[in-house]
C-alpha cells in the first residue's frame, strides 16, 4: 500500500513553466500551450512545508522532472536543491532538462549547489540542430553550451536522445560527441508515446488509432510536419510490435488492458510523485491521466481517474500543501488506485493508465537502454551508472 513510512524516493515537478513546445508533450496542444494548464512553480517555503526536515532526511533520491514543465524555470530551484541537499546530504538528486534556458554562469552555480551524488539529464535529440525538430523553440547551440558549462564546473551529466525516424541516423554521432564533451552516460531512448493513441483519445490525431505518425503544428495550428517512429527495429519501443498485433482485433487490445497483471513501479520503488501545485500521486503517469482532461479542457480525454478522485473527496485530498504529505499519500484515492487493479476489467473500475503503463506492455520502462537509467531509485545508491 501507499504509506508515508515507506517513501524513500520522490519524483518532483518544480514548475509547469516551459520554454519548449515538444509536440507529444501533454502540456502542448496543436502547437500551443494547453488552455487549462495552470502555469506555476513551487517555492522553497512550499517545499519545506511538504517535506519537513524529518521527511526530507529520510529520502534517498529526488528526481526533478514532472509532466508539464521545465524544472530549470522554477525561480526557487537553487533554494529547493539546497534544502534537499542540507537535510538529506546523501540523497541522489537528478534534474531533467532541455538545457535551453539560463546562462552558462547559472549552470556553473547549479553544479556547485547540487553536489554529489547528483546529475543533470539533458534531452538532446540529435547531434546538431536536428534536435530542435522535436525540442521545438529550444536553441540547440545554447543548450549544448549550457551543458558544457555544467560539466566543466564539475557537474555529472547524462545525454538522453529520443529516437525518431528523422534523427536515427545521428545516434552514433551524438554518442561520440557526448563522450568528447564529458557526459558520463548516453542513452538512446525508444519512445513509447506512439502507441498511446491505440488505447486512449489523442486530440491531435482526432481519435484515430495511428501509431506510425504524429502531426507537428505551428503555434497557429498549421500542420508543418510529422513525427514518425524509427525505421530501424533496434530503436523502436518493444511494445510497438505487441500493440500492432493486438490492434488487428480491438477485443484483444481491450482484453490485454482488462487482464494484464499490474506491477506498480511506484510501490516497488517506494516512490511518490508531487506536482507543481502540491498534488500527490503514485507517479507522473497517474498525475497526467488525472489532470489532462482539465488541462486540455477536452471531455474526450479519459476521465476515469478524475472521476474516481472526485468521488472520494476531490483533488483537495491529494493536495499536500493543504492536507499535508502524509494525509495525501495515505488518502482514500491512493488506496482506491491500488484496489482498482483487482477489478476484472476497465469497465468495472480497473484503471486504464495503470494497465497501460505497468501492465504487460511496460511502454514506459521499455524506453530505457538499461535498468540503471530508468528514472527512479535504481541508480541513486551508486551515484550514477558510467
Secondary structure, DSSP 8 states (H G I E B T S, - for coil): ---GGG--EEEE--BS--S---TTSTTEETTEE-TT----B--HHHHHHHS-HHHHTT-SEEEE--SS--GGG-TTHHHHHHHHHHH-TT-EEEEEE---SS-HHHHHHHHHHH-SSEEEEEE--SSSGGGGGTSTT--HHHHHHHHHHHHHTT--EEEEEE--TTTGGGHHHHHHHHHHHT-SEEEEE---GGGGGGTS--GGGTT---SS-EEEE-TTS-EEEEE---SSGGGS-THHHHHHHHHTSHHHHHHHHHH-----HHHHTTEEEE-TTSBEESSHHHHHHHHHHHHHT-TTS--HHHHHHHHTT-GGGGBHHHH-HHHHHTSHHHHHHHHHTTSSSTTTT--HHHHHHHSSS-TTGGG-SSGGGSSSGGGTTTT---
